[in-house]
Amino acid sequence: MSKFSWRIAPVSELSQMLVSAELENSTAIGGATLYHFQHDGQEKMAVALADGQTLMIELQQPGAKRRRRIDGLV
């Protein structure tokens, strides 16, 4: 299953990102706008809110597999 990371950013950051992005889809929902786009080879989503903030959502990059350590085994 894919993991998502998200953060809050100013809407100006989204505007700058969309200049060089490939927009897949956008939809207005009430006072917010949802964007689905490709940026730097990565699929991303953003929700621009009426208060000037943006929720930026993207898939986490796969890293090294984490393994649990089990104490007591030799």
C-alpha positions as CSV (number, residue, x, y, z in Angstrom):
1,M,0.0,0.0,0.0
2,S,1.3,3.5,-0.9
3,K,2.0,6.0,1.9
4,F,1.2,9.6,1.5
5,S,2.9,12.6,3.0
6,W,1.2,16.0,3.4
7,R,2.0,19.5,4.5
8,I,0.5,23.0,4.6
9,A,2.0,25.6,2.3
10,P,1.0,29.1,1.1
11,V,-1.1,29.2,-2.1
12,S,1.7,31.1,-3.7
13,E,3.9,28.0,-3.6
14,L,1.2,26.0,-5.4
15,S,0.9,28.7,-8.0
16,Q,4.7,28.5,-8.7
17,M,4.6,24.7,-8.8
18,L,1.7,24.6,-11.3
19,V,3.7,26.8,-13.8
20,S,6.0,23.9,-14.5
21,A,3.5,21.1,-13.8
22,E,1.3,19.0,-16.0
23,L,-2.2,19.5,-14.8
24,E,-4.3,16.3,-14.9
25,N,-7.5,17.6,-13.4
26,S,-8.9,20.4,-11.1
27,T,-12.3,20.7,-9.5
28,A,-13.9,23.5,-7.4
29,I,-15.6,22.2,-4.2
30,G,-17.3,24.9,-2.2
31,G,-14.6,27.5,-1.3
32,A,-11.7,25.1,-2.1
33,T,-10.1,23.8,-5.3
34,L,-8.6,20.4,-5.7
35,Y,-5.7,19.9,-8.1
36,H,-4.2,16.6,-9.4
37,F,-0.9,17.1,-11.3
38,Q,2.5,15.8,-12.2
39,H,5.5,17.8,-11.1
40,D,9.2,16.7,-11.4
41,G,8.1,13.2,-12.5
42,Q,6.0,12.8,-9.3
43,E,2.2,12.6,-9.0
44,K,0.8,15.1,-6.5
45,M,-2.5,16.6,-5.3
46,A,-3.2,19.9,-3.6
47,V,-6.3,21.5,-2.0
48,A,-6.2,25.3,-2.3
49,L,-8.3,26.7,0.6
50,A,-10.2,30.0,0.7
51,D,-7.9,31.3,3.5
52,G,-4.8,31.3,1.3
53,Q,-3.3,28.1,2.5
54,T,-2.8,24.9,0.5
55,L,-2.7,21.3,1.6
56,M,0.0,19.6,-0.5
57,I,-0.3,15.8,-0.9
58,E,2.2,13.4,-2.5
59,L,3.3,9.8,-2.4
60,Q,6.3,9.1,-0.2
61,Q,9.3,7.9,-2.1
62,P,10.1,4.2,-1.5
63,G,13.1,3.8,0.8
64,A,15.0,0.9,2.2
65,K,12.8,-1.7,3.7
66,R,12.5,-1.4,7.4
67,R,12.8,-4.6,9.4
68,R,11.8,-5.3,12.9
69,R,14.4,-6.3,15.4
70,I,13.5,-9.2,17.5
71,D,15.4,-9.4,20.9
72,G,16.6,-12.7,22.2
73,L,17.3,-14.3,18.8
74,V,20.9,-15.3,18.0
